[in-house]
Amino acid sequence: MKVKLLVSRSGPAGSFAPGAEIEVEDAEAVRMFDAGQAVPVRVDEPETATRKVTPEKAVK
């Protein structure tokens, strides 16, 4: 789960400042939310440039 840190964090994966967005296990994320150390990051699907397809009509 992707989270945004509210406090600094360091460990074997590196050091992260407040505001950094990192990926953690779901259980770790819940623990961090409960402790006030992080907030969830909403991950949206990126927009893609697509054209609305309109069916062609036969001309009589």
mmCIF file of the N, C-alpha and C atoms, coordinates in Angstrom:
data_MODEL
# 
_entry.id   MODEL 
# 
loop_
_atom_site.group_PDB 
_atom_site.id 
_atom_site.type_symbol 
_atom_site.label_atom_id 
_atom_site.label_alt_id 
_atom_site.label_comp_id 
_atom_site.label_asym_id 
_atom_site.label_entity_id 
_atom_site.label_seq_id 
_atom_site.pdbx_PDB_ins_code 
_atom_site.Cartn_x 
_atom_site.Cartn_y 
_atom_site.Cartn_z 
_atom_site.occupancy 
_atom_site.B_iso_or_equiv 
_atom_site.pdbx_formal_charge 
_atom_site.auth_seq_id 
_atom_site.auth_comp_id 
_atom_site.auth_asym_id 
_atom_site.auth_atom_id 
_atom_site.pdbx_PDB_model_num 
ATOM 1   N N  . MET A 1 1  ? 0.850   -1.166 0.000   1.00 0.00 ? 1  MET A N  1 
ATOM 2   C CA . MET A 1 1  ? 0.000   0.000  0.000   1.00 0.00 ? 1  MET A CA 1 
ATOM 3   C C  . MET A 1 1  ? 0.899   1.233  0.000   1.00 0.00 ? 1  MET A C  1 
ATOM 4   N N  . LYS A 1 2  ? 0.500   2.229  -0.745  1.00 0.00 ? 2  LYS A N  1 
ATOM 5   C CA . LYS A 1 2  ? 1.273   3.463  -0.811  1.00 0.00 ? 2  LYS A CA 1 
ATOM 6   C C  . LYS A 1 2  ? 0.783   4.416  0.270   1.00 0.00 ? 2  LYS A C  1 
ATOM 7   N N  . VAL A 1 3  ? 1.732   4.979  1.039   1.00 0.00 ? 3  VAL A N  1 
ATOM 8   C CA . VAL A 1 3  ? 1.403   5.902  2.120   1.00 0.00 ? 3  VAL A CA 1 
ATOM 9   C C  . VAL A 1 3  ? 2.246   7.169  1.998   1.00 0.00 ? 3  VAL A C  1 
ATOM 10  N N  . LYS A 1 4  ? 1.738   8.257  2.574   1.00 0.00 ? 4  LYS A N  1 
ATOM 11  C CA . LYS A 1 4  ? 2.483   9.518  2.645   1.00 0.00 ? 4  LYS A CA 1 
ATOM 12  C C  . LYS A 1 4  ? 2.880   9.715  4.096   1.00 0.00 ? 4  LYS A C  1 
ATOM 13  N N  . LEU A 1 5  ? 4.172   9.857  4.330   1.00 0.00 ? 5  LEU A N  1 
ATOM 14  C CA . LEU A 1 5  ? 4.679   9.969  5.693   1.00 0.00 ? 5  LEU A CA 1 
ATOM 15  C C  . LEU A 1 5  ? 4.376   11.332 6.303   1.00 0.00 ? 5  LEU A C  1 
ATOM 16  N N  . LEU A 1 6  ? 3.995   11.327 7.573   1.00 0.00 ? 6  LEU A N  1 
ATOM 17  C CA . LEU A 1 6  ? 3.789   12.556 8.332   1.00 0.00 ? 6  LEU A CA 1 
ATOM 18  C C  . LEU A 1 6  ? 4.990   12.839 9.227   1.00 0.00 ? 6  LEU A C  1 
ATOM 19  N N  . VAL A 1 7  ? 5.842   11.831 9.417   1.00 0.00 ? 7  VAL A N  1 
ATOM 20  C CA . VAL A 1 7  ? 7.053   11.938 10.235  1.00 0.00 ? 7  VAL A CA 1 
ATOM 21  C C  . VAL A 1 7  ? 8.204   11.314 9.448   1.00 0.00 ? 7  VAL A C  1 
ATOM 22  N N  . SER A 1 8  ? 9.436   11.589 9.879   1.00 0.00 ? 8  SER A N  1 
ATOM 23  C CA . SER A 1 8  ? 10.574  10.966 9.207   1.00 0.00 ? 8  SER A CA 1 
ATOM 24  C C  . SER A 1 8  ? 10.630  9.486  9.565   1.00 0.00 ? 8  SER A C  1 
ATOM 25  N N  . ARG A 1 9  ? 11.258  8.715  8.693   1.00 0.00 ? 9  ARG A N  1 
ATOM 26  C CA . ARG A 1 9  ? 11.337  7.263  8.894   1.00 0.00 ? 9  ARG A CA 1 
ATOM 27  C C  . ARG A 1 9  ? 12.650  6.786  8.284   1.00 0.00 ? 9  ARG A C  1 
ATOM 28  N N  . SER A 1 10 ? 13.343  5.902  8.999   1.00 0.00 ? 10 SER A N  1 
ATOM 29  C CA . SER A 1 10 ? 14.564  5.318  8.444   1.00 0.00 ? 10 SER A CA 1 
ATOM 30  C C  . SER A 1 10 ? 14.633  3.852  8.830   1.00 0.00 ? 10 SER A C  1 
ATOM 31  N N  . GLY A 1 11 ? 15.305  3.095  8.004   1.00 0.00 ? 11 GLY A N  1 
ATOM 32  C CA . GLY A 1 11 ? 15.440  1.668  8.226   1.00 0.00 ? 11 GLY A CA 1 
ATOM 33  C C  . GLY A 1 11 ? 16.267  1.059  7.117   1.00 0.00 ? 11 GLY A C  1 
ATOM 34  N N  . PRO A 1 12 ? 16.245  -0.263 6.985   1.00 0.00 ? 12 PRO A N  1 
ATOM 35  C CA . PRO A 1 12 ? 17.035  -0.936 5.958   1.00 0.00 ? 12 PRO A CA 1 
ATOM 36  C C  . PRO A 1 12 ? 16.684  -0.496 4.533   1.00 0.00 ? 12 PRO A C  1 
ATOM 37  N N  . ALA A 1 13 ? 15.447  -0.044 4.319   1.00 0.00 ? 13 ALA A N  1 
ATOM 38  C CA . ALA A 1 13 ? 15.025  0.383  2.976   1.00 0.00 ? 13 ALA A CA 1 
ATOM 39  C C  . ALA A 1 13 ? 15.472  1.804  2.661   1.00 0.00 ? 13 ALA A C  1 
ATOM 40  N N  . GLY A 1 14 ? 15.992  2.541  3.658   1.00 0.00 ? 14 GLY A N  1 
ATOM 41  C CA . GLY A 1 14 ? 16.465  3.903  3.433   1.00 0.00 ? 14 GLY A CA 1 
ATOM 42  C C  . GLY A 1 14 ? 15.877  4.881  4.427   1.00 0.00 ? 14 GLY A C  1 
ATOM 43  N N  . SER A 1 15 ? 16.200  6.163  4.230   1.00 0.00 ? 15 SER A N  1 
ATOM 44  C CA . SER A 1 15 ? 15.683  7.236  5.072   1.00 0.00 ? 15 SER A CA 1 
ATOM 45  C C  . SER A 1 15 ? 14.691  8.055  4.266   1.00 0.00 ? 15 SER A C  1 
ATOM 46  N N  . PHE A 1 16 ? 13.587  8.414  4.897   1.00 0.00 ? 16 PHE A N  1 
ATOM 47  C CA . PHE A 1 16 ? 12.526  9.140  4.212   1.00 0.00 ? 16 PHE A CA 1 
ATOM 48  C C  . PHE A 1 16 ? 12.088  10.320 5.068   1.00 0.00 ? 16 PHE A C  1 
ATOM 49  N N  . ALA A 1 17 ? 11.902  11.467 4.439   1.00 0.00 ? 17 ALA A N  1 
ATOM 50  C CA . ALA A 1 17 ? 11.487  12.687 5.121   1.00 0.00 ? 17 ALA A CA 1 
ATOM 51  C C  . ALA A 1 17 ? 9.963   12.764 5.170   1.00 0.00 ? 17 ALA A C  1 
ATOM 52  N N  . PRO A 1 18 ? 9.426   13.588 6.067   1.00 0.00 ? 18 PRO A N  1 
ATOM 53  C CA . PRO A 1 18 ? 7.978   13.795 6.065   1.00 0.00 ? 18 PRO A CA 1 
ATOM 54  C C  . PRO A 1 18 ? 7.520   14.285 4.686   1.00 0.00 ? 18 PRO A C  1 
ATOM 55  N N  . GLY A 1 19 ? 6.392   13.759 4.230   1.00 0.00 ? 19 GLY A N  1 
ATOM 56  C CA . GLY A 1 19 ? 5.882   14.116 2.910   1.00 0.00 ? 19 GLY A CA 1 
ATOM 57  C C  . GLY A 1 19 ? 6.258   13.123 1.831   1.00 0.00 ? 19 GLY A C  1 
ATOM 58  N N  . ALA A 1 20 ? 7.211   12.242 2.129   1.00 0.00 ? 20 ALA A N  1 
ATOM 59  C CA . ALA A 1 20 ? 7.621   11.232 1.145   1.00 0.00 ? 20 ALA A CA 1 
ATOM 60  C C  . ALA A 1 20 ? 6.518   10.192 0.994   1.00 0.00 ? 20 ALA A C  1 
ATOM 61  N N  . GLU A 1 21 ? 6.332   9.720  -0.228  1.00 0.00 ? 21 GLU A N  1 
ATOM 62  C CA . GLU A 1 21 ? 5.359   8.663  -0.491  1.00 0.00 ? 21 GLU A CA 1 
ATOM 63  C C  . GLU A 1 21 ? 6.125   7.365  -0.697  1.00 0.00 ? 21 GLU A C  1 
ATOM 64  N N  . ILE A 1 22 ? 5.810   6.366  0.132   1.00 0.00 ? 22 ILE A N  1 
ATOM 65  C CA . ILE A 1 22 ? 6.520   5.090  0.076   1.00 0.00 ? 22 ILE A CA 1 
ATOM 66  C C  . ILE A 1 22 ? 5.526   3.941  0.005   1.00 0.00 ? 22 ILE A C  1 
ATOM 67  N N  . GLU A 1 23 ? 6.007   2.790  -0.414  1.00 0.00 ? 23 GLU A N  1 
ATOM 68  C CA . GLU A 1 23 ? 5.205   1.565  -0.496  1.00 0.00 ? 23 GLU A CA 1 
ATOM 69  C C  . GLU A 1 23 ? 5.546   0.694  0.711   1.00 0.00 ? 23 GLU A C  1 
ATOM 70  N N  . VAL A 1 24 ? 4.510   0.273  1.469   1.00 0.00 ? 24 VAL A N  1 
ATOM 71  C CA . VAL A 1 24 ? 4.704   -0.615 2.620   1.00 0.00 ? 24 VAL A CA 1 
ATOM 72  C C  . VAL A 1 24 ? 3.652   -1.720 2.578   1.00 0.00 ? 24 VAL A C  1 
ATOM 73  N N  . GLU A 1 25 ? 3.866   -2.769 3.353   1.00 0.00 ? 25 GLU A N  1 
ATOM 74  C CA . GLU A 1 25 ? 2.890   -3.852 3.467   1.00 0.00 ? 25 GLU A CA 1 
ATOM 75  C C  . GLU A 1 25 ? 1.600   -3.297 4.073   1.00 0.00 ? 25 GLU A C  1 
ATOM 76  N N  . ASP A 1 26 ? 0.478   -3.913 3.759   1.00 0.00 ? 26 ASP A N  1 
ATOM 77  C CA . ASP A 1 26 ? -0.820  -3.441 4.252   1.00 0.00 ? 26 ASP A CA 1 
ATOM 78  C C  . ASP A 1 26 ? -0.874  -3.392 5.780   1.00 0.00 ? 26 ASP A C  1 
ATOM 79  N N  . ALA A 1 27 ? -0.364  -4.422 6.441   1.00 0.00 ? 27 ALA A N  1 
ATOM 80  C CA . ALA A 1 27 ? -0.386  -4.462 7.908   1.00 0.00 ? 27 ALA A CA 1 
ATOM 81  C C  . ALA A 1 27 ? 0.450   -3.328 8.496   1.00 0.00 ? 27 ALA A C  1 
ATOM 82  N N  . GLU A 1 28 ? 1.595   -3.047 7.890   1.00 0.00 ? 28 GLU A N  1 
ATOM 83  C CA . GLU A 1 28 ? 2.456   -1.953 8.344   1.00 0.00 ? 28 GLU A CA 1 
ATOM 84  C C  . GLU A 1 28 ? 1.761   -0.612 8.123   1.00 0.00 ? 28 GLU A C  1 
ATOM 85  N N  . ALA A 1 29 ? 1.061   -0.475 7.008   1.00 0.00 ? 29 ALA A N  1 
ATOM 86  C CA . ALA A 1 29 ? 0.345   0.770  6.711   1.00 0.00 ? 29 ALA A CA 1 
ATOM 87  C C  . ALA A 1 29 ? -0.725  1.034  7.769   1.00 0.00 ? 29 ALA A C  1 
ATOM 88  N N  . VAL A 1 30 ? -1.489  0.008  8.129   1.00 0.00 ? 30 VAL A N  1 
ATOM 89  C CA . VAL A 1 30 ? -2.536  0.165  9.143   1.00 0.00 ? 30 VAL A CA 1 
ATOM 90  C C  . VAL A 1 30 ? -1.920  0.577  10.471  1.00 0.00 ? 30 VAL A C  1 
ATOM 91  N N  . ARG A 1 31 ? -0.806  -0.035 10.834  1.00 0.00 ? 31 ARG A N  1 
ATOM 92  C CA . ARG A 1 31 ? -0.119  0.316  12.084  1.00 0.00 ? 31 ARG A CA 1 
ATOM 93  C C  . ARG A 1 31 ? 0.326   1.778  12.053  1.00 0.00 ? 31 ARG A C  1 
ATOM 94  N N  . MET A 1 32 ? 0.859   2.215  10.910  1.00 0.00 ? 32 MET A N  1 
ATOM 95  C CA . MET A 1 32 ? 1.320   3.600  10.774  1.00 0.00 ? 32 MET A CA 1 
ATOM 96  C C  . MET A 1 32 ? 0.144   4.584  10.832  1.00 0.00 ? 32 MET A C  1 
ATOM 97  N N  . PHE A 1 33 ? -0.996  4.231  10.236  1.00 0.00 ? 33 PHE A N  1 
ATOM 98  C CA . PHE A 1 33 ? -2.185  5.089  10.296  1.00 0.00 ? 33 PHE A CA 1 
ATOM 99  C C  . PHE A 1 33 ? -2.644  5.246  11.744  1.00 0.00 ? 33 PHE A C  1 
ATOM 100 N N  . ASP A 1 34 ? -2.705  4.119  12.469  1.00 0.00 ? 34 ASP A N  1 
ATOM 101 C CA . ASP A 1 34 ? -3.150  4.136  13.864  1.00 0.00 ? 34 ASP A CA 1 
ATOM 102 C C  . ASP A 1 34 ? -2.224  4.969  14.744  1.00 0.00 ? 34 ASP A C  1 
ATOM 103 N N  . ALA A 1 35 ? -0.924  4.978  14.428  1.00 0.00 ? 35 ALA A N  1 
ATOM 104 C CA . ALA A 1 35 ? 0.059   5.722  15.212  1.00 0.00 ? 35 ALA A CA 1 
ATOM 105 C C  . ALA A 1 35 ? 0.171   7.179  14.766  1.00 0.00 ? 35 ALA A C  1 
ATOM 106 N N  . GLY A 1 36 ? -0.541  7.565  13.709  1.00 0.00 ? 36 GLY A N  1 
ATOM 107 C CA . GLY A 1 36 ? -0.474  8.941  13.215  1.00 0.00 ? 36 GLY A CA 1 
ATOM 108 C C  . GLY A 1 36 ? 0.812   9.249  12.472  1.00 0.00 ? 36 GLY A C  1 
ATOM 109 N N  . GLN A 1 37 ? 1.468   8.221  11.945  1.00 0.00 ? 37 GLN A N  1 
ATOM 110 C CA . GLN A 1 37 ? 2.733   8.411  11.246  1.00 0.00 ? 37 GLN A CA 1 
ATOM 111 C C  . GLN A 1 37 ? 2.575   8.597  9.744   1.00 0.00 ? 37 GLN A C  1 
ATOM 112 N N  . ALA A 1 38 ? 1.409   8.229  9.202   1.00 0.00 ? 38 ALA A N  1 
ATOM 113 C CA . ALA A 1 38 ? 1.223   8.286  7.754   1.00 0.00 ? 38 ALA A CA 1 
ATOM 114 C C  . ALA A 1 38 ? -0.259  8.386  7.420   1.00 0.00 ? 38 ALA A C  1 
ATOM 115 N N  . VAL A 1 39 ? -0.515  8.775  6.175   1.00 0.00 ? 39 VAL A N  1 
ATOM 116 C CA . VAL A 1 39 ? -1.883  8.802  5.644   1.00 0.00 ? 39 VAL A CA 1 
ATOM 117 C C  . VAL A 1 39 ? -1.879  8.034  4.330   1.00 0.00 ? 39 VAL A C  1 
ATOM 118 N N  . PRO A 1 40 ? -3.016  7.448  3.959   1.00 0.00 ? 40 PRO A N  1 
ATOM 119 C CA . PRO A 1 40 ? -3.049  6.693  2.698   1.00 0.00 ? 40 PRO A CA 1 
ATOM 120 C C  . PRO A 1 40 ? -2.945  7.621  1.491   1.00 0.00 ? 40 PRO A C  1 
ATOM 121 N N  . VAL A 1 41 ? -2.343  7.100  0.435   1.00 0.00 ? 41 VAL A N  1 
ATOM 122 C CA . VAL A 1 41 ? -2.249  7.825  -0.829  1.00 0.00 ? 41 VAL A CA 1 
ATOM 123 C C  . VAL A 1 41 ? -3.218  7.166  -1.790  1.00 0.00 ? 41 VAL A C  1 
ATOM 124 N N  . ARG A 1 42 ? -4.078  7.970  -2.359  1.00 0.00 ? 42 ARG A N  1 
ATOM 125 C CA . ARG A 1 42 ? -5.039  7.435  -3.325  1.00 0.00 ? 42 ARG A CA 1 
ATOM 126 C C  . ARG A 1 42 ? -4.314  7.247  -4.648  1.00 0.00 ? 42 ARG A C  1 
ATOM 127 N N  . VAL A 1 43 ? -4.359  6.036  -5.139  1.00 0.00 ? 43 VAL A N  1 
ATOM 128 C CA . VAL A 1 43 ? -3.687  5.717  -6.396  1.00 0.00 ? 43 VAL A CA 1 
ATOM 129 C C  . VAL A 1 43 ? -4.744  5.603  -7.481  1.00 0.00 ? 43 VAL A C  1 
ATOM 130 N N  . ASP A 1 44 ? -4.761  6.582  -8.369  1.00 0.00 ? 44 ASP A N  1 
ATOM 131 C CA . ASP A 1 44 ? -5.704  6.570  -9.483  1.00 0.00 ? 44 ASP A CA 1 
ATOM 132 C C  . ASP A 1 44 ? -5.023  6.004  -10.714 1.00 0.00 ? 44 ASP A C  1 
ATOM 133 N N  . GLU A 1 45 ? -5.828  5.408  -11.559 1.00 0.00 ? 45 GLU A N  1 
ATOM 134 C CA . GLU A 1 45 ? -5.306  4.940  -12.839 1.00 0.00 ? 45 GLU A CA 1 
ATOM 135 C C  . GLU A 1 45 ? -4.938  6.173  -13.658 1.00 0.00 ? 45 GLU A C  1 
ATOM 136 N N  . PRO A 1 46 ? -3.791  6.181  -14.312 1.00 0.00 ? 46 PRO A N  1 
ATOM 137 C CA . PRO A 1 46 ? -3.430  7.340  -15.125 1.00 0.00 ? 46 PRO A CA 1 
ATOM 138 C C  . PRO A 1 46 ? -4.382  7.490  -16.306 1.00 0.00 ? 46 PRO A C  1 
ATOM 139 N N  . GLU A 1 47 ? -4.670  8.749  -16.635 1.00 0.00 ? 47 GLU A N  1 
ATOM 140 C CA . GLU A 1 47 ? -5.540  8.995  -17.778 1.00 0.00 ? 47 GLU A CA 1 
ATOM 141 C C  . GLU A 1 47 ? -4.792  8.671  -19.058 1.00 0.00 ? 47 GLU A C  1 
ATOM 142 N N  . THR A 1 48 ? -5.503  8.142  -20.001 1.00 0.00 ? 48 THR A N  1 
ATOM 143 C CA . THR A 1 48 ? -4.902  7.874  -21.301 1.00 0.00 ? 48 THR A CA 1 
ATOM 144 C C  . THR A 1 48 ? -5.664  8.663  -22.351 1.00 0.00 ? 48 THR A C  1 
ATOM 145 N N  . ALA A 1 49 ? -4.971  9.052  -23.374 1.00 0.00 ? 49 ALA A N  1 
ATOM 146 C CA . ALA A 1 49 ? -5.599  9.803  -24.453 1.00 0.00 ? 49 ALA A CA 1 
ATOM 147 C C  . ALA A 1 49 ? -6.341  8.824  -25.350 1.00 0.00 ? 49 ALA A C  1 
ATOM 148 N N  . THR A 1 50 ? -7.639  8.787  -25.187 1.00 0.00 ? 50 THR A N  1 
ATOM 149 C CA . THR A 1 50 ? -8.450  7.903  -26.014 1.00 0.00 ? 50 THR A CA 1 
ATOM 150 C C  . THR A 1 50 ? -9.526  8.724  -26.695 1.00 0.00 ? 50 THR A C  1 
ATOM 151 N N  . ARG A 1 51 ? -9.864  8.295  -27.860 1.00 0.00 ? 51 ARG A N  1 
ATOM 152 C CA . ARG A 1 51 ? -10.886 8.967  -28.634 1.00 0.00 ? 51 ARG A CA 1 
ATOM 153 C C  . ARG A 1 51 ? -12.182 8.205  -28.499 1.00 0.00 ? 51 ARG A C  1 
ATOM 154 N N  . LYS A 1 52 ? -13.271 8.928  -28.393 1.00 0.00 ? 52 LYS A N  1 
ATOM 155 C CA . LYS A 1 52 ? -14.567 8.269  -28.341 1.00 0.00 ? 52 LYS A CA 1 
ATOM 156 C C  . LYS A 1 52 ? -14.879 7.766  -29.746 1.00 0.00 ? 52 LYS A C  1 
ATOM 157 N N  . VAL A 1 53 ? -15.093 6.480  -29.856 1.00 0.00 ? 53 VAL A N  1 
ATOM 158 C CA . VAL A 1 53 ? -15.338 5.868  -31.156 1.00 0.00 ? 53 VAL A CA 1 
ATOM 159 C C  . VAL A 1 53 ? -16.824 5.937  -31.461 1.00 0.00 ? 53 VAL A C  1 
ATOM 160 N N  . THR A 1 54 ? -17.140 6.519  -32.609 1.00 0.00 ? 54 THR A N  1 
ATOM 161 C CA . THR A 1 54 ? -18.537 6.554  -33.050 1.00 0.00 ? 54 THR A CA 1 
ATOM 162 C C  . THR A 1 54 ? -18.668 5.611  -34.232 1.00 0.00 ? 54 THR A C  1 
ATOM 163 N N  . PRO A 1 55 ? -19.689 4.797  -34.228 1.00 0.00 ? 55 PRO A N  1 
ATOM 164 C CA . PRO A 1 55 ? -19.843 3.840  -35.329 1.00 0.00 ? 55 PRO A CA 1 
ATOM 165 C C  . PRO A 1 55 ? -20.102 4.570  -36.650 1.00 0.00 ? 55 PRO A C  1 
ATOM 166 N N  . GLU A 1 56 ? -19.507 4.022  -37.701 1.00 0.00 ? 56 GLU A N  1 
ATOM 167 C CA . GLU A 1 56 ? -19.718 4.604  -39.024 1.00 0.00 ? 56 GLU A CA 1 
ATOM 168 C C  . GLU A 1 56 ? -21.072 4.166  -39.553 1.00 0.00 ? 56 GLU A C  1 
ATOM 169 N N  . LYS A 1 57 ? -21.713 5.066  -40.269 1.00 0.00 ? 57 LYS A N  1 
ATOM 170 C CA . LYS A 1 57 ? -23.018 4.752  -40.847 1.00 0.00 ? 57 LYS A CA 1 
ATOM 171 C C  . LYS A 1 57 ? -22.873 4.633  -42.359 1.00 0.00 ? 57 LYS A C  1 
ATOM 172 N N  . ALA A 1 58 ? -23.546 3.655  -42.908 1.00 0.00 ? 58 ALA A N  1 
ATOM 173 C CA . ALA A 1 58 ? -23.512 3.458  -44.359 1.00 0.00 ? 58 ALA A CA 1 
ATOM 174 C C  . ALA A 1 58 ? -24.350 4.544  -45.033 1.00 0.00 ? 58 ALA A C  1 
ATOM 175 N N  . VAL A 1 59 ? -23.861 5.004  -46.174 1.00 0.00 ? 59 VAL A N  1 
ATOM 176 C CA . VAL A 1 59 ? -24.581 6.012  -46.944 1.00 0.00 ? 59 VAL A CA 1 
ATOM 177 C C  . VAL A 1 59 ? -25.398 5.304  -48.002 1.00 0.00 ? 59 VAL A C  1 
ATOM 178 N N  . LYS A 1 60 ? -26.670 5.681  -48.147 1.00 0.00 ? 60 LYS A N  1 
ATOM 179 C CA . LYS A 1 60 ? -27.534 5.051  -49.153 1.00 0.00 ? 60 LYS A CA 1 
ATOM 180 C C  . LYS A 1 60 ? -27.426 5.756  -50.468 1.00 0.00 ? 60 LYS A C  1 
# 
